[in-house]
């Protein structure tokens, strides 16, 4: 039974590692900033899953604590990045409205 558990955990770790690599490609090549934010969020989630697998495999409880702290930090990072996107979009809209008014268009 222990051998099956070890095999399943190692296979899961390999699958998660491959998913992290595929998502990393998306994060680098993403055409928009929002695509990159989502990809980084997915990578964070997959890393948390890897930490949980490692915690079960090594029977180390402190890894669960690390995963929880990482999840909280990941959430905060996504919130901050989302706020930056919103601020950037508002600034672009205001700039477009100012340019439209300067050109004689009322919008």
Secondary structure as UniProt FT lines:
FT   HELIX           2..29
FT   HELIX           33..58
FT   HELIX           62..102
FT   TURN            103..104
//
